[in-house]
């Protein structure tokens, strides 16, 4: 499995709009086992995204999906930056297959 955890920071006052875009895009993504979008409780502009994929190839292929490309294009002008990215190797957990 392949995992990513990262923080996205939106422009002031744009977090709700970006959250809405991200949640609309999390429909069918082949190979995606978990995609969790969360508000940062200490940063009013912060969003944490936690992803689990069956492989890095599936993650990389998702970036070419029309719905994902559309979401990236719509959200990009409202994003101030990214930080705290970690690449992980999930080994299981509630809702995930055992490694």
Beta strands, then each sheet from edge to edge (+ up, - down):
strand 1: 2-10
strand 2: 32-39
strand 3: 46-53
strand 4: 79-88
sheet 1: 2+ 3- 1+ 4-
end
